[in-house]
Amino acid sequence: MKKEYIMAGITVFFWGTSAPVCKVLLTDTANMEVLCLASIFAALALLTITLAKGQWGELKQYTPRDLLRVGLLGFTGYFLYSAFYYQGIACLDAQIACIVNYLWPIFTVCFACIILKERFSGAKFLALLLSFSGVIVVMFRPGQTSTFSSGQLKGYLSCILAAALYGLFCNLNKKQGGNQLINMFLYHTLSAICALVCCLFTGFTAVDAGHVAGVLWLGLFVNALGYLLWALALQGSNAAIISNFAYGTPAIAMLLCYFFLGEPLYITSVIGLVLILSGFFLQMYFQKDGAREE
């Protein structure tokens, strides 16, 4: 087996642990506090990697305008994205939040039509409908009434908004360019600062060793090491093949939530996930087919 596949598999496992770990942490720790600590650990790890690779000097090439753009990207694509996603996890079953959040690939396609001037075809519209139908299936799981509590509604809206923000970020980050390792360090640093400011108003809660281990896992493995391994895997192998590994993340999250959090494996979760991802793959199929015709 190619080492790039192993690195991609390890990354997807790290990412799959994010929702269940966050769910445990968010039961008695504020969203912003978890985000702040995880971002600090991620930023320190990414800074260490940047220095070790001798790439810190490339930061001097960034103009004030570049830094402003990176700052805006970090605020929208990581801080706001994580804040809304964590809110969704706090309000919903972790597996449900993770599945709904996987609308981000289809949002990426939609924003590409606006930002990168790609054509919005009938296939993309059909894919969008298919993915959102998956969210509806997930929402009306067994035992779910036709009405939602305010917390559930907040959770679904938060996850959808988080997915939209990340889809927007993927396009803007691609357009921005630059050294991605340095960019990610700056994104996490800004996220830590923004979350810290929020915590100064809301206050901090006492954290025990278990909580510290949880945020260390999120910061070091899910964010910093996960990003590095994913970048190395993309560089060393076919990007299209490696990218498909990412869609194992919600499946891993579902299994971990079942075994470690005791969340039921809803059949609607499986069907909904299939529909959400099918929408994206349908769009990709027609996009490749159109490229061949051209």
ZAVO-485957 format. One line per 4 residues: for each residue y, x, z of C-alpha. Coordinates in steps of 0.001 Angstrom, whole numbers, plus 500000, padded with zeros to 6 digits. Layout:
BEGIN
Y X Z  ...
END
This chain:
BEGIN
500000 500000 500000  503437 501300 499082  505499 502432 502050  508389 500241 500804
506200 497161 501246  505367 498267 504782  509060 498743 505583  509885 495321 504123
507063 493728 506120  508279 495325 509371  511823 494136 508633  510699 490560 508009
508786 490602 511298  511920 491817 513111  513965 489061 511483  511299 486473 512307
511653 487272 516012  515394 486576 515979  515277 482791 516480  512690 482735 519331
514351 485657 521153  517755 483988 520824  516303 480705 522092  515062 482400 525266
518362 484219 525819  520529 481170 525134  518806 479009 527753  520980 480517 530474
523379 482906 528711  526455 481909 526711  526329 482274 522925  529295 484634 522793
527895 486893 525479  524599 487295 523613  526465 487908 520357  528809 490419 521995
526061 492515 523570  523806 492411 520498  526718 493422 518251  527638 496338 520533
524086 497696 520486  523858 497226 516709  527208 498955 516117  526219 501931 518288
522871 502246 516505  524480 502026 513055  527123 504584 514083  524352 506958 515171
522520 506491 511868  525738 506996 509888  526508 510247 511703  522914 511462 511358
523008 510845 507595  526349 512642 507319  528099 509647 505767  530918 509178 508279
533349 511085 506085  533113 508360 503429  535148 506114 505710  538206 508190 504757
537897 506803 501225  538624 503282 502477  542191 502158 501816  544011 499829 504257
543291 497031 501774  539571 497911 501809  539547 497848 505618  541274 494465 505629
538676 493058 503250  535827 494515 505284  537401 493036 508413  537565 489576 506861
533976 489917 505661  532821 490952 509114  534640 488036 510705  533263 485379 508359
529926 486863 507333  528700 488152 510641  530766 486932 513591  531247 483312 512487
527814 483172 510864  526084 484397 514033  528226 482201 516292  527280 479032 514391
523633 480070 514004  523315 480789 517729  524914 477412 518425  522299 475792 516212
519470 477570 518005  520869 476490 521376  520933 472836 520300  517679 472597 518320
514109 473868 518399  514283 477499 517310  511936 476916 514376  514062 474013 513108
517254 476078 513326  515638 478966 511446  514363 476704 508648  517692 474919 508135
519458 478292 508161  517357 479266 505145  519657 477191 503006  521645 480418 502660
519891 481560 499441  520880 478360 497629  524426 478602 499029  524506 482169 497701
523740 480809 494231  526415 478121 494518  529122 480522 495674  528155 482941 492900
529317 480283 490438  532732 480230 492118  533246 483876 493072  531252 485751 490427
531946 483155 487702  528280 482406 487069  527505 479188 485191  526617 476138 487319
523752 474640 485341  521745 471473 485707  518881 473565 487082  521119 474855 489875
522193 471314 490733  518545 470203 490834  517685 473200 493013  520529 472307 495374
519247 468731 495733  515689 469961 496300  516748 472353 499057  518865 469747 500858
516018 467255 500625  514014 469800 502602  516637 469748 505345  516428 465953 505492
512639 466152 505839  512991 468657 508677  515547 466477 510466  513329 463392 510486
510287 464970 512092  507571 462977 513928  508962 461259 516997  512537 461627 515774
514493 458382 515823  516873 457343 513085  519814 458478 515233  520594 461920 516596
522091 463003 519873  525457 464723 519730  523723 468013 520532  521226 467653 517686
523926 466727 515208  525986 469722 516331  522919 471917 515901  522176 470782 512337
525800 471047 511267  526085 474492 512875  523012 475804 511032  524179 474388 507693
527644 475871 508176  526103 479213 509175  524007 479192 505992  527100 478429 503897
529039 481266 505544  526242 483737 504925  525920 482625 501312  529650 483208 500918
529335 486594 502625  526538 487742 500301  528767 487225 497264  531929 488702 498761
530021 491687 500136  528541 492341 496693  532012 492198 495172  533450 494454 497881
531078 497364 497293  531503 500560 499279  529072 502311 501617  526899 499507 502991
525877 501461 506086  529508 502005 507062  530327 498412 506135  527587 497104 508419
528854 499307 511260  532343 497861 510784  531006 494288 510554  529139 494593 513855
532043 496376 515541  534433 493586 514592  531884 490980 515669  531576 492669 519078
535359 492686 519492  535744 489015 518504  532900 487929 520780  534324 490010 523637
537702 488289 523278  535954 484913 523477  534031 486027 526567  537259 487031 528293
538295 483364 528179  534907 481822 528977  533705 484437 531463  530498 486445 531741
527205 485501 533348  524948 487866 535244  522173 489296 533088  518843 490649 534307
516558 493266 532783  514868 490668 530597  518170 489614 529044  519179 493222 528435
515839 493834 526711  516419 490731 524583  519874 491720 523357  518669 495298 522822
515927 493927 520593  518426 491831 518631  520924 494648 518263  518633 497611 517631
515647 496130 515820  516728 492822 514252  520159 494027 513112  520419 497840 512944
516876 499029 512225  516073 495895 510255  519034 496523 507961  518142 500205 507498
514474 499570 506658  515428 496760 504298  517941 498973 502491  515372 501772 502148
512750 499336 500851  515162 497967 498231  516102 501458 497099  512514 502661 496735
510889 499724 494983  511477 496724 492721  514311 494764 494331  513009 491393 493084
509583 491970 494659  511023 493259 497939  513483 490350 498150  510602 487871 498115
509396 489310 501430  512441 487759 503135  511033 484276 502688  508297 485064 505173
510921 485131 507944  510973 481389 508773  507166 481219 508621  506896 484064 511141
509547 482393 513300  507571 479124 513289  504387 480870 514459  506184 482847 517174
507914 479690 518410  504554 477944 518544  502689 480686 520413  505435 481973 522734
507828 479047 523181  505293 476235 522985  507173 474440 520187  504939 472096 518151
504214 472991 514521  505617 469909 512809  504176 469069 509393  507711 468109 508394
508836 471674 509205  506277 473082 506777  507133 470540 504053  510851 471007 504579
510577 474794 504394  508581 474540 501166  511215 472249 499643  514120 474474 500726
512549 477604 499279  511286 475752 496193  514865 474853 495352  515826 478500 495333
512778 479662 493375  513294 476863 490834  516817 478078 490229  515624 481663 489897
512952 480622 487385  515427 478844 485122  517897 481706 485479  515300 484245 484297
514157 481897 481544  517748 481536 480345  518206 485304 480409  515129 485774 478195
516473 483271 475665  519749 485157 475464
END
